[in-house]
């Protein structure tokens, strides 16, 4: 994700005859695909650099194994 893309907020325009529920579903899908929700959960609590490094290494091992 580029820097500009990361700063951009998810936006969903509601159609005239569209229900709130369907607009909400589209919004939720959009934020999941953009990774906003995952990043917010990841930044919810401080993560020590050593823990970050271990998580990054584990992810790297997992990718190379597949």
Biopython code that builds the backbone (N, CA, C, O; Angstrom):
import numpy as np
from Bio.PDB.StructureBuilder import StructureBuilder

atoms = [
    (1, "UNK", "N", (0.843, -1.169, 0.000)),
    (1, "UNK", "CA", (0.000, 0.000, 0.000)),
    (1, "UNK", "C", (0.891, 1.236, 0.000)),
    (1, "UNK", "O", (1.796, 1.335, 0.829)),
    (2, "UNK", "N", (0.659, 2.170, -0.901)),
    (2, "UNK", "CA", (1.471, 3.374, -0.982)),
    (2, "UNK", "C", (1.084, 4.338, 0.134)),
    (2, "UNK", "O", (0.051, 4.164, 0.781)),
    (3, "UNK", "N", (1.911, 5.348, 0.358)),
    (3, "UNK", "CA", (1.656, 6.322, 1.411)),
    (3, "UNK", "C", (0.362, 7.075, 1.218)),
    (3, "UNK", "O", (-0.390, 7.295, 2.168)),
    (4, "UNK", "N", (0.103, 7.471, -0.022)),
    (4, "UNK", "CA", (-1.122, 8.221, -0.308)),
    (4, "UNK", "C", (-2.352, 7.353, -0.089)),
    (4, "UNK", "O", (-3.367, 7.825, 0.423)),
    (5, "UNK", "N", (-2.264, 6.103, -0.470)),
    (5, "UNK", "CA", (-3.374, 5.169, -0.330)),
    (5, "UNK", "C", (-3.679, 4.913, 1.147)),
    (5, "UNK", "O", (-4.839, 4.742, 1.523)),
    (6, "UNK", "N", (-2.640, 4.886, 1.980)),
    (6, "UNK", "CA", (-2.814, 4.607, 3.400)),
    (6, "UNK", "C", (-3.530, 5.757, 4.111)),
    (6, "UNK", "O", (-4.271, 5.522, 5.066)),
    (7, "UNK", "N", (-3.323, 6.968, 3.669)),
    (7, "UNK", "CA", (-3.945, 8.122, 4.315)),
    (7, "UNK", "C", (-5.382, 8.328, 3.855)),
    (7, "UNK", "O", (-6.138, 9.039, 4.518)),
    (8, "UNK", "N", (-5.775, 7.731, 2.752)),
    (8, "UNK", "CA", (-7.098, 7.926, 2.191)),
    (8, "UNK", "C", (-8.133, 7.158, 3.006)),
    (8, "UNK", "O", (-7.926, 5.994, 3.351)),
    (9, "UNK", "N", (-9.228, 7.807, 3.305)),
    (9, "UNK", "CA", (-10.288, 7.175, 4.077)),
    (9, "UNK", "C", (-11.206, 6.379, 3.160)),
    (9, "UNK", "O", (-11.362, 6.701, 1.982)),
    (10, "UNK", "N", (-11.801, 5.350, 3.711)),
    (10, "UNK", "CA", (-12.756, 4.551, 2.935)),
    (10, "UNK", "C", (-14.043, 5.354, 2.799)),
    (10, "UNK", "O", (-14.521, 5.948, 3.766)),
    (11, "UNK", "N", (-14.586, 5.367, 1.613)),
    (11, "UNK", "CA", (-15.798, 6.143, 1.365)),
    (11, "UNK", "C", (-16.780, 5.310, 0.565)),
    (11, "UNK", "O", (-16.408, 4.644, -0.401)),
    (12, "UNK", "N", (-18.043, 5.355, 0.978)),
    (12, "UNK", "CA", (-19.103, 4.645, 0.273)),
    (12, "UNK", "C", (-20.251, 5.622, 0.084)),
    (12, "UNK", "O", (-20.744, 6.203, 1.051)),
    (13, "UNK", "N", (-20.670, 5.800, -1.144)),
    (13, "UNK", "CA", (-21.817, 6.682, -1.419)),
    (13, "UNK", "C", (-23.080, 5.830, -1.459)),
    (13, "UNK", "O", (-23.141, 4.810, -2.147)),
    (14, "UNK", "N", (-24.076, 6.266, -0.713)),
    (14, "UNK", "CA", (-25.325, 5.523, -0.613)),
    (14, "UNK", "C", (-26.239, 5.939, -1.758)),
    (14, "UNK", "O", (-26.492, 7.125, -1.969)),
    (15, "UNK", "N", (-26.733, 4.944, -2.494)),
    (15, "UNK", "CA", (-27.638, 5.211, -3.599)),
    (15, "UNK", "C", (-29.008, 5.640, -3.107)),
    (15, "UNK", "O", (-29.329, 5.470, -1.931)),
    (16, "UNK", "N", (-29.814, 6.193, -3.993)),
    (16, "UNK", "CA", (-31.146, 6.692, -3.626)),
    (16, "UNK", "C", (-32.023, 5.606, -3.018)),
    (16, "UNK", "O", (-32.621, 5.812, -1.962)),
    (17, "UNK", "N", (-32.104, 4.465, -3.668)),
    (17, "UNK", "CA", (-32.989, 3.397, -3.189)),
    (17, "UNK", "C", (-32.236, 2.303, -2.448)),
    (17, "UNK", "O", (-32.745, 1.192, -2.299)),
    (18, "UNK", "N", (-31.028, 2.605, -1.982)),
    (18, "UNK", "CA", (-30.211, 1.594, -1.297)),
    (18, "UNK", "C", (-30.487, 1.619, 0.199)),
    (18, "UNK", "O", (-30.604, 2.691, 0.793)),
    (19, "UNK", "N", (-30.590, 0.466, 0.795)),
    (19, "UNK", "CA", (-30.833, 0.406, 2.238)),
    (19, "UNK", "C", (-29.538, 0.687, 2.998)),
    (19, "UNK", "O", (-28.437, 0.526, 2.470)),
    (20, "UNK", "N", (-29.698, 1.105, 4.230)),
    (20, "UNK", "CA", (-28.547, 1.383, 5.085)),
    (20, "UNK", "C", (-27.707, 0.119, 5.283)),
    (20, "UNK", "O", (-26.477, 0.181, 5.286)),
    (21, "UNK", "N", (-28.374, -1.026, 5.448)),
    (21, "UNK", "CA", (-27.673, -2.283, 5.702)),
    (21, "UNK", "C", (-26.759, -2.672, 4.542)),
    (21, "UNK", "O", (-25.633, -3.122, 4.755)),
    (22, "UNK", "N", (-27.252, -2.495, 3.306)),
    (22, "UNK", "CA", (-26.413, -2.854, 2.158)),
    (22, "UNK", "C", (-25.233, -1.894, 2.022)),
    (22, "UNK", "O", (-24.138, -2.306, 1.639)),
    (23, "UNK", "N", (-25.452, -0.617, 2.334)),
    (23, "UNK", "CA", (-24.353, 0.359, 2.285)),
    (23, "UNK", "C", (-23.316, 0.023, 3.361)),
    (23, "UNK", "O", (-22.113, 0.134, 3.127)),
    (24, "UNK", "N", (-23.788, -0.385, 4.529)),
    (24, "UNK", "CA", (-22.883, -0.755, 5.614)),
    (24, "UNK", "C", (-22.068, -1.988, 5.248)),
    (24, "UNK", "O", (-20.876, -2.057, 5.547)),
    (25, "UNK", "N", (-22.706, -2.963, 4.603)),
    (25, "UNK", "CA", (-21.983, -4.165, 4.149)),
    (25, "UNK", "C", (-20.890, -3.791, 3.152)),
    (25, "UNK", "O", (-19.772, -4.299, 3.230)),
    (26, "UNK", "N", (-21.221, -2.892, 2.207)),
    (26, "UNK", "CA", (-20.221, -2.454, 1.220)),
    (26, "UNK", "C", (-19.066, -1.727, 1.902)),
    (26, "UNK", "O", (-17.905, -1.908, 1.534)),
    (27, "UNK", "N", (-19.394, -0.900, 2.904)),
    (27, "UNK", "CA", (-18.368, -0.166, 3.642)),
    (27, "UNK", "C", (-17.445, -1.125, 4.386)),
    (27, "UNK", "O", (-16.223, -0.997, 4.327)),
    (28, "UNK", "N", (-18.045, -2.090, 5.087)),
    (28, "UNK", "CA", (-17.239, -3.065, 5.832)),
    (28, "UNK", "C", (-16.324, -3.851, 4.903)),
    (28, "UNK", "O", (-15.163, -4.096, 5.233)),
    (29, "UNK", "N", (-16.837, -4.244, 3.752)),
    (29, "UNK", "CA", (-16.036, -4.979, 2.775)),
    (29, "UNK", "C", (-14.877, -4.120, 2.290)),
    (29, "UNK", "O", (-13.756, -4.604, 2.133)),
    (30, "UNK", "N", (-15.154, -2.845, 2.056)),
    (30, "UNK", "CA", (-14.129, -1.930, 1.547)),
    (30, "UNK", "C", (-13.004, -1.723, 2.570)),
    (30, "UNK", "O", (-11.830, -1.728, 2.199)),
    (31, "UNK", "N", (-13.346, -1.544, 3.844)),
    (31, "UNK", "CA", (-12.287, -1.331, 4.837)),
    (31, "UNK", "C", (-11.502, -2.614, 5.089)),
    (31, "UNK", "O", (-10.318, -2.558, 5.419)),
    (32, "UNK", "N", (-12.146, -3.765, 4.936)),
    (32, "UNK", "CA", (-11.415, -5.023, 5.084)),
    (32, "UNK", "C", (-10.417, -5.193, 3.944)),
    (32, "UNK", "O", (-9.272, -5.582, 4.176)),
    (33, "UNK", "N", (-10.840, -4.905, 2.719)),
    (33, "UNK", "CA", (-9.968, -5.062, 1.564)),
    (33, "UNK", "C", (-8.806, -4.074, 1.599)),
    (33, "UNK", "O", (-7.703, -4.398, 1.159)),
    (34, "UNK", "N", (-9.047, -2.875, 2.119)),
    (34, "UNK", "CA", (-7.989, -1.871, 2.153)),
    (34, "UNK", "C", (-7.016, -2.103, 3.310)),
    (34, "UNK", "O", (-5.926, -1.531, 3.322)),
    (35, "UNK", "N", (-7.398, -2.932, 4.277)),
    (35, "UNK", "CA", (-6.507, -3.246, 5.393)),
    (35, "UNK", "C", (-6.570, -2.241, 6.525)),
    (35, "UNK", "O", (-5.747, -2.299, 7.439)),
    (36, "UNK", "N", (-7.513, -1.329, 6.492)),
    (36, "UNK", "CA", (-7.627, -0.304, 7.532)),
    (36, "UNK", "C", (-7.932, -0.944, 8.875)),
    (36, "UNK", "O", (-7.324, -0.596, 9.887)),
    (37, "UNK", "N", (-8.871, -1.874, 8.885)),
    (37, "UNK", "CA", (-9.281, -2.507, 10.136)),
    (37, "UNK", "C", (-8.142, -3.318, 10.747)),
    (37, "UNK", "O", (-7.919, -3.263, 11.956)),
    (38, "UNK", "N", (-7.430, -4.064, 9.924)),
    (38, "UNK", "CA", (-6.306, -4.870, 10.418)),
    (38, "UNK", "C", (-5.217, -3.982, 11.006)),
    (38, "UNK", "O", (-4.635, -4.302, 12.042)),
    (39, "UNK", "N", (-4.948, -2.865, 10.339)),
    (39, "UNK", "CA", (-3.920, -1.953, 10.841)),
    (39, "UNK", "C", (-4.357, -1.301, 12.147)),
    (39, "UNK", "O", (-3.540, -1.122, 13.050)),
    (40, "UNK", "N", (-5.620, -0.949, 12.256)),
    (40, "UNK", "CA", (-6.130, -0.351, 13.500)),
    (40, "UNK", "C", (-6.007, -1.341, 14.653)),
    (40, "UNK", "O", (-5.632, -0.962, 15.762)),
    (41, "UNK", "N", (-6.321, -2.601, 14.394)),
    (41, "UNK", "CA", (-6.189, -3.620, 15.450)),
    (41, "UNK", "C", (-4.728, -3.820, 15.825)),
    (41, "UNK", "O", (-4.404, -4.013, 16.997)),
    (42, "UNK", "N", (-3.846, -3.773, 14.832)),
    (42, "UNK", "CA", (-2.426, -3.976, 15.081)),
    (42, "UNK", "C", (-1.852, -2.831, 15.914)),
    (42, "UNK", "O", (-0.966, -3.046, 16.741)),
    (43, "UNK", "N", (-2.353, -1.623, 15.696)),
    (43, "UNK", "CA", (-1.837, -0.452, 16.413)),
    (43, "UNK", "C", (-2.587, -0.161, 17.705)),
    (43, "UNK", "O", (-2.304, 0.834, 18.373)),
    (44, "UNK", "N", (-3.527, -1.004, 18.060)),
    (44, "UNK", "CA", (-4.339, -0.768, 19.253)),
    (44, "UNK", "C", (-3.478, -0.694, 20.520)),
    (44, "UNK", "O", (-3.739, 0.118, 21.408)),
    (45, "UNK", "N", (-2.465, -1.537, 20.594)),
    (45, "UNK", "CA", (-1.560, -1.559, 21.745)),
    (45, "UNK", "C", (-0.132, -1.460, 21.251)),
    (45, "UNK", "O", (0.179, -1.863, 20.130)),
    (46, "UNK", "N", (0.741, -0.918, 22.102)),
    (46, "UNK", "CA", (2.142, -0.790, 21.741)),
    (46, "UNK", "C", (2.773, -2.174, 21.609)),
    (46, "UNK", "O", (2.522, -3.071, 22.414)),
    (47, "UNK", "N", (3.580, -2.318, 20.595)),
    (47, "UNK", "CA", (4.275, -3.580, 20.369)),
    (47, "UNK", "C", (5.778, -3.322, 20.455)),
    (47, "UNK", "O", (6.318, -2.503, 19.713)),
    (48, "UNK", "N", (6.444, -4.025, 21.361)),
    (48, "UNK", "CA", (7.880, -3.818, 21.529)),
    (48, "UNK", "C", (8.608, -4.200, 20.242)),
    (48, "UNK", "O", (8.163, -5.085, 19.511)),
    (49, "UNK", "N", (9.727, -3.532, 19.967)),
    (49, "UNK", "CA", (10.489, -3.843, 18.753)),
    (49, "UNK", "C", (10.882, -5.318, 18.650)),
    (49, "UNK", "O", (10.893, -5.876, 17.553)),
    (50, "UNK", "N", (11.205, -5.955, 19.777)),
    (50, "UNK", "CA", (11.595, -7.372, 19.732)),
    (50, "UNK", "C", (10.409, -8.241, 19.317)),
    (50, "UNK", "O", (10.586, -9.218, 18.590)),
    (51, "UNK", "N", (9.218, -7.900, 19.764)),
    (51, "UNK", "CA", (8.013, -8.657, 19.405)),
    (51, "UNK", "C", (7.698, -8.432, 17.931)),
    (51, "UNK", "O", (7.319, -9.365, 17.224)),
    (52, "UNK", "N", (7.854, -7.194, 17.471)),
    (52, "UNK", "CA", (7.640, -6.878, 16.057)),
    (52, "UNK", "C", (8.562, -7.703, 15.182)),
    (52, "UNK", "O", (8.147, -8.273, 14.173)),
    (53, "UNK", "N", (9.829, -7.756, 15.589)),
    (53, "UNK", "CA", (10.835, -8.486, 14.818)),
    (53, "UNK", "C", (10.496, -9.970, 14.763)),
    (53, "UNK", "O", (10.597, -10.594, 13.706)),
    (54, "UNK", "N", (10.095, -10.533, 15.895)),
    (54, "UNK", "CA", (9.732, -11.960, 15.930)),
    (54, "UNK", "C", (8.524, -12.247, 15.053)),
    (54, "UNK", "O", (8.493, -13.256, 14.349)),
    (55, "UNK", "N", (7.526, -11.367, 15.090)),
    (55, "UNK", "CA", (6.334, -11.545, 14.271)),
    (55, "UNK", "C", (6.684, -11.463, 12.796)),
    (55, "UNK", "O", (6.175, -12.237, 11.984)),
    (56, "UNK", "N", (7.559, -10.519, 12.450)),
    (56, "UNK", "CA", (7.980, -10.338, 11.062)),
    (56, "UNK", "C", (8.750, -11.569, 10.564)),
    (56, "UNK", "O", (8.541, -12.023, 9.439)),
    (57, "UNK", "N", (9.633, -12.101, 11.403)),
    (57, "UNK", "CA", (10.413, -13.285, 11.025)),
    (57, "UNK", "C", (9.502, -14.503, 10.859)),
    (57, "UNK", "O", (9.695, -15.305, 9.945)),
    (58, "UNK", "N", (8.518, -14.641, 11.737)),
    (58, "UNK", "CA", (7.587, -15.771, 11.641)),
    (58, "UNK", "C", (6.775, -15.674, 10.354)),
    (58, "UNK", "O", (6.519, -16.683, 9.697)),
    (59, "UNK", "N", (6.374, -14.462, 9.998)),
    (59, "UNK", "CA", (5.619, -14.263, 8.759)),
    (59, "UNK", "C", (6.488, -14.620, 7.552)),
    (59, "UNK", "O", (6.012, -15.234, 6.596)),
    (60, "UNK", "N", (7.753, -14.235, 7.603)),
    (60, "UNK", "CA", (8.676, -14.521, 6.520)),
    (60, "UNK", "C", (8.867, -16.035, 6.366)),
    (60, "UNK", "O", (8.875, -16.554, 5.250)),
    (61, "UNK", "N", (9.021, -16.741, 7.500)),
    (61, "UNK", "CA", (9.169, -18.201, 7.461)),
    (61, "UNK", "C", (7.922, -18.858, 6.881)),
    (61, "UNK", "O", (8.016, -19.810, 6.106)),
    (62, "UNK", "N", (6.758, -18.347, 7.260)),
    (62, "UNK", "CA", (5.502, -18.906, 6.783)),
    (62, "UNK", "C", (5.375, -18.742, 5.266)),
    (62, "UNK", "O", (4.931, -19.661, 4.578)),
    (63, "UNK", "N", (5.756, -17.591, 4.752)),
    (63, "UNK", "CA", (5.667, -17.309, 3.312)),
    (63, "UNK", "C", (6.628, -18.197, 2.536)),
    (63, "UNK", "O", (6.264, -18.725, 1.486)),
    (64, "UNK", "N", (7.836, -18.370, 3.028)),
    (64, "UNK", "CA", (8.818, -19.194, 2.317)),
    (64, "UNK", "C", (8.442, -20.668, 2.353)),
    (64, "UNK", "O", (8.796, -21.417, 1.443)),
    (65, "UNK", "N", (7.729, -21.096, 3.391)),
    (65, "UNK", "CA", (7.326, -22.493, 3.522)),
    (65, "UNK", "C", (6.225, -22.849, 2.523)),
    (65, "UNK", "O", (6.144, -23.993, 2.077)),
    (66, "UNK", "N", (5.391, -21.893, 2.175)),
    (66, "UNK", "CA", (4.260, -22.174, 1.269)),
    (66, "UNK", "C", (4.656, -22.336, -0.147)),
    (66, "UNK", "O", (3.804, -22.574, -1.003)),
]
sb = StructureBuilder()
sb.init_structure("model")
sb.init_model(0)
sb.init_chain("A")
sb.init_seg("    ")
for serial, (resi, resn, name, xyz) in enumerate(atoms, 1):
    if name == "N":
        sb.init_residue(resn, " ", resi, " ")
    sb.init_atom(name, np.array(xyz, "f"), 0.0, 1.0, " ", f" {name:<3s}", serial, name[0])
structure = sb.get_structure()
